[in-house]
Amino acid sequence: MSDLAAKQCVPCRGGVPPLKGEPLLALEKQVSDWKVVDEHHLLKTYAFPDFAKALAFVNRVGEIAEEQGHHPDIYLAWGRVDIKTWTHKIDGLTESDFILAAKIDRAL
């Protein structure tokens, strides 16, 4: 498990550049199966055997998001959950996005 899951998301106040290049790639290697899309956001799809398990996972992700003050976009369908996250304040990725991703994976 990544050390990222042990960290806390830090609220972004803006004025910092989004992660790009090598620092972004280094963090991507620490989260399993999350895809960095256009150096802008993280995306991962989770599969479940039924709707109830997918919904329970979504509810757990919501709890984590509230705890961390960092809220992803969540798409729920029968047996599937897509999660997309980025730091809206800077319209790109920060370490907090990867922390959230690691915490979500740990919750599974």
N, C-alpha and C positions, 0 to 999 in steps of 0.2 A: 504494500500500500504506500502510496506517495506521502511524503512529509507534508504536502500541501493540505491534506485533510485535517492536520493538527493546527493549522493556522486559522486566523479569523479574517474575514473580509474587512477591508478598510474603505470607509466611504470616500468616494472620489469627489473632490470639490472643483474639478476642472483645472485647466491651466497646465496639465501635464500631457505630454504626447502619448498616443497609444503605442503599445508594444509593436515592434516590427522586426523582421529579420531574425538573427541568431537568438536574441533573448526570447522571442516568441517560440521558436523551434525548440529551445531548451525546455520551456514550460510544457509544450505540447507533448513531449516525450514522457512527461510525468503523469499524464492522464490517459487511461486506456480507452482506445476507440473513439475518442472525441476528435472531431475534425475541425481544423482551423479553416474557415472559409474566407477567402479574399483578404486575409490578415485583418478581418473585421469582427467576426463572431465565431463562437464555438457551437458545434451542433453534434448531437448524438441521438440515436434511436435505440430504445429499449423494447424488447419483445416480452410478452407475457402470455400465459396460456388462456387467459380470459379477461373480460372487462373488469371484473371485481378486483383482480390483482393489479391491473393497470391503474385503476382508480385509487386504490390504497397507496400505490407508489406516488401518484400525483399528490395526494394529500400529505405524504411524508416530505416530498420535495417542497411543498408549500410551507410546511413547518420550518424546514431548513432555511428557506429564503427569508422568512420573517425573522428567524434568529440572527441571520447574517446581515439583514438589511440590504440584500442584493437579490433582485427578482428576475428570474428568467422568463422567457416565453415558453409556454407549455402547450403541446397539442396532444389531446387524448383521443384515442380511437379504440375499437375493440382489439385487445391484445397488443396494443402499441402505444408508446409514449415518445414523442419527439421533444427534445429540450434544446432551446437556442438561447445563448446568453452572450451579452457584451455589456460594456459600461456605457450607458446612454450619455452620460455627462460629457464624454470625450469622443463619442461615436466610434469606439474601437475597443480593443482588449487591454485589460490590466491584469496584474497578478490575481486580483480578487475574482476574476472570472474563472481562473484555473482552480483557485481555492474552492469556489462553489462547485465546480465540476467534480473535484475530488471528494467533496463532502456528499454529493449526490450519489456517486459511485459507492461510497462507503455505506450509505443508507440501504443500498440494494442488498 
